[in-house]
Structures are given as structure tokens and as C-alpha cells.
Amino acid sequence: MNDVMSAIAQRRTQTLTDIVQDEIERMILSGELAAGERINEQALAARLGVSRGPIREATRGLVRSGLLNSVVNLGVFVRQITDEEANEIYDLRAVVFGFVCQRLANLITPQQLAALSGLVAQMDDAIERDDGASYYRLNLEFHDVVLDFAAHGRARQTYEALIKETHLLRQSALSTAPRMRESNAEHRAIVEAMAAGDADRARRLAEDHAHGGKRRWLLSRQEAEERKEG
């Protein structure tokens, strides 16, 4: 029995829909379910060991959260983000992450600084090992920890919704060592501004970091198109 089925078996008293929704979301964010792919309720139900009812309810929740699209008479599909949408999302992320980092710069403790610096060091190590998967995981953890430390619930809710929508775009944007180095240098500068208590600089650097992510995504997209044409 796989981990998901074990969780379902052990937590029958809880809402199956929530467990199933978490797993489908994980499949989308990991790339197991690709952008544009149609959701096969029967196959998912068999995989997770549930009826099609919880699958259907879970997909409705994911449509509301923006990860799936429902097309009348055709079914439910993993959402494909247009270039215009992606640009708008990156711009919003810049504003929200800038606010969060500015707030944290005024609150941060030595222990929190050490935790963030440790993550930056781990990302450096992942780059040296050419371990893109570990770098990306640590990159997500860095942003998640910043949100935790800033302790602003509504900002976190907004940022996480934006992150989910751009997850696969961000992963492609960090697919080469030079881009990972550039991204982590930006992380380091943000932490240094927080350490100095310079909230305005932390905000500017955080905004620049989000805009840098958009630029890296655009470059990776352009390169992918050139490879197709070549």
C-alpha cells in the first residue's frame, strides 16, 4: 500500500476529499499531471483506493484554487497559464514578497537570521553539486520560512496562491547553474539587508528577486522555443 492509500486508511474519520485534494495538488505541482492534461477520475480513484465521489469533490476545490480548469462537456484539465497571466502573477508576487521581507527586517531575531543564512549555504552546496532538484526544494523552503517568520497570515495566503500557479514556471526558470547562482545571490542580499535592519532595502531586493524570477522564466521559455525550432 502506498503512502497516500495508507494515509486514507488511517484517517477515515477525516474528510477524504481533503486528503485526495492534497494528493492531486502534489501531482500537479510535481509535474506528474502536466499542464493541459485531462483529469481521469476513474484512474485517480483506482490509484488512491477511493470512489469517484471524493475525486470529483477534490477537483472542484482545485478548480476554485486555480490549479484546474473545468471545460463544459469536455472535463477538468490541469490549468495552462498564459504568458500574460504569468507576467501578472510575477508582478503581484514582487509586491507581496517585498512587503513580507520589509516586515521581517523589522522583526527578525538572530536565530531566524541564522536559519535563513543556513538555507542560503545549503543552496550554495546544491549548486556546487549540480543538484537542481535539491536547490529547488531549498529555494521553496527559503521562501516558506520567510513567510513563517514574517507572521502575516493574509500576505502568506495571497503569496501561496500565487506560488501554486507559477510552480512549474519557476522550476524551469532555475534549471541551470548560472541561474541558480544568480537567484541565490539575491537570497543572500535579502538576508544581509534584514541583518542590517534595513527594511526598505530588504523590500527593494525582494521585489527585484521576484522580477529576476520573471526574467529567468522568460529566458528559459525563449531557449525552449529556440530548441524546438532548431
C-alpha positions in Angstrom: 0.0 0.0 0.0 1.5 3.4 -1.0 1.8 6.4 1.4 -1.4 8.1 0.1 -3.5 4.9 0.5 -2.1 4.4 4.0 -3.0 7.9 5.0 -6.5 7.4 3.7 -6.8 4.1 5.6 -5.6 5.6 8.8 -7.7 8.8 8.6 -11.1 7.5 7.7 -12.6 9.7 10.3 -11.4 12.8 8.5 -12.6 14.2 5.2 -11.4 12.0 2.3 -11.9 14.9 -0.1 -9.1 16.9 1.7 -6.7 14.1 1.6 -7.4 13.4 -2.1 -7.2 17.1 -3.0 -3.8 17.3 -1.3 -2.5 14.4 -3.4 -3.9 15.7 -6.7 -2.3 19.1 -5.9 1.0 17.3 -5.2 0.8 15.5 -8.5 0.2 18.8 -10.3 3.0 20.7 -8.6 5.4 17.8 -9.1 4.6 17.6 -12.8 3.1 14.1 -12.6 0.0 15.7 -14.0 1.2 18.0 -16.8 -0.3 21.4 -17.8 -3.2 20.8 -20.2 -3.7 17.2 -19.1 -7.2 15.9 -18.6 -8.1 14.6 -15.1 -9.1 10.9 -15.4 -11.4 10.4 -12.4 -11.6 6.6 -12.8 -7.8 6.2 -12.9 -7.2 8.5 -9.9 -9.9 6.7 -7.9 -8.2 3.4 -8.6 -4.8 4.8 -7.8 -5.9 6.3 -4.5 -8.3 3.5 -3.5 -11.4 5.7 -3.2 -14.6 6.1 -5.1 -15.0 8.8 -7.8 -17.1 11.0 -5.4 -14.1 12.3 -3.4 -12.1 12.7 -6.7 -14.9 14.8 -8.1 -15.2 17.0 -5.0 -11.4 17.4 -4.8 -11.2 18.6 -8.4 -13.9 21.1 -7.7 -11.8 22.5 -4.9 -8.7 22.7 -7.2 -10.8 24.5 -9.9 -11.6 27.1 -7.2 -8.0 27.4 -6.2 -6.9 27.9 -9.8 -4.9 24.8 -10.4 -7.5 23.1 -12.6 -9.9 24.3 -15.3 -13.4 22.9 -15.9 -14.5 22.8 -19.6 -18.2 22.2 -20.2 -18.8 18.8 -21.9 -15.0 18.1 -22.0 -14.0 17.6 -18.4 -11.4 19.0 -16.0 -7.9 19.8 -17.1 -4.7 20.9 -15.4 -4.5 24.7 -15.9 -2.2 26.1 -18.5 -1.0 29.6 -17.6 -0.9 32.1 -20.4 2.1 34.4 -20.8 0.0 37.4 -19.9 -1.2 35.7 -16.7 2.3 34.6 -15.8 3.6 38.2 -16.1 0.8 39.5 -13.9 1.4 36.8 -11.3 5.1 37.6 -11.1 4.4 41.3 -10.7 2.0 40.6 -7.8 4.5 38.2 -6.2 7.0 41.1 -6.3 4.7 43.3 -4.3 3.7 40.7 -1.7 7.2 39.3 -1.2 8.6 42.8 -0.9 6.1 43.6 1.8 6.9 40.4 3.7 10.6 41.0 3.6 10.2 44.6 4.7 8.1 43.4 7.6 10.5 40.7 8.6 13.5 43.0 8.5 11.9 44.9 11.4 11.1 41.7 13.4 13.9 39.2 12.7 15.8 37.6 15.5 19.4 36.3 15.5 18.1 32.7 15.4 15.9 33.4 12.4 18.8 35.1 10.6 20.9 32.0 11.3 18.2 29.8 9.8 17.9 31.8 6.7 21.7 32.0 6.3 21.9 28.3 6.7 19.4 27.7 3.9 21.4 30.0 1.6 24.5 28.0 2.4 22.7 24.8 1.7 21.6 26.2 -1.7 25.2 27.1 -2.5 26.2 23.5 -1.7 23.4 22.2 -4.0 24.6 24.4 -6.8 28.2 23.1 -6.4 26.9 19.5 -6.6 24.8 20.4 -9.7 21.8 19.2 -7.8 19.0 21.2 -9.3 16.2 19.2 -7.5 17.7 19.9 -4.1 18.3 23.6 -5.0 14.6 24.0 -6.0 13.4 22.3 -2.8 15.6 24.5 -0.7 14.5 27.6 -2.6 10.9 26.8 -1.8 11.8 26.2 1.8 13.6 29.6 2.0 10.6 31.5 0.8 8.3 29.4 3.1 10.5 30.2 6.1 10.5 33.9 5.3 6.7 33.8 5.3 6.6 31.9 8.6 9.0 34.4 10.3 7.1 37.4 8.9 3.9 36.1 10.6 1.4 37.9 8.4 -1.5 35.5 7.6 -3.2 37.3 4.8 0.1 38.0 3.0 1.0 34.4 3.3 -2.3 33.2 1.9 -2.0 35.5 -1.1 1.6 34.6 -1.8 1.0 30.9 -1.6 -1.9 31.1 -4.0 0.4 32.9 -6.5 3.2 30.4 -5.9 1.0 27.4 -6.7 0.0 29.0 -10.0 3.6 29.6 -11.1 5.3 26.5 -9.6 6.2 24.7 -12.8 7.2 28.0 -14.5 9.6 28.7 -11.6 11.1 25.2 -11.8 12.1 25.7 -15.4 13.5 29.1 -14.7 16.0 27.6 -12.2 17.2 24.8 -14.5 20.8 25.9 -15.0 23.7 26.5 -12.5 24.2 30.2 -13.5 20.5 31.0 -12.9 20.6 29.2 -9.6 23.7 31.2 -8.6 22.0 34.4 -9.6 18.9 33.5 -7.6 20.8 32.6 -4.5 22.9 35.7 -4.6 19.6 37.6 -4.5 18.6 35.5 -1.4 21.9 36.3 0.3 21.5 40.0 -0.4 18.0 40.0 1.1 19.2 38.2 4.3 22.1 40.7 4.6 19.6 43.6 4.4 17.5 42.0 7.1 20.6 41.5 9.3 21.4 45.2 8.9 17.8 46.1 9.9 17.4 48.0 6.6 13.7 47.3 5.9 13.4 49.5 2.8 16.4 47.8 1.2 15.1 44.3 2.1 11.8 45.3 0.3 13.6 46.6 -2.8 15.8 43.5 -3.0 12.8 41.1 -2.5 10.9 42.9 -5.3 14.0 42.7 -7.6 14.3 39.0 -6.7 10.7 38.3 -7.9 11.3 40.3 -11.1 14.5 38.4 -11.6 12.5 35.2 -11.4 10.3 36.5 -14.2 13.3 37.4 -16.3 14.8 33.9 -15.7 11.5 32.3 -16.7 11.3 34.4 -19.9 14.9 33.4 -20.8 14.1 29.7 -20.2 11.0 29.9 -22.2 12.8 31.6 -25.1 15.5 28.9 -25.0 12.9 26.2 -25.1 11.3 27.7 -28.2 14.6 28.0 -29.9 15.4 24.3 -29.2 12.0 23.4 -30.8 12.8 25.5 -33.9 16.3 24.0 -34.1 
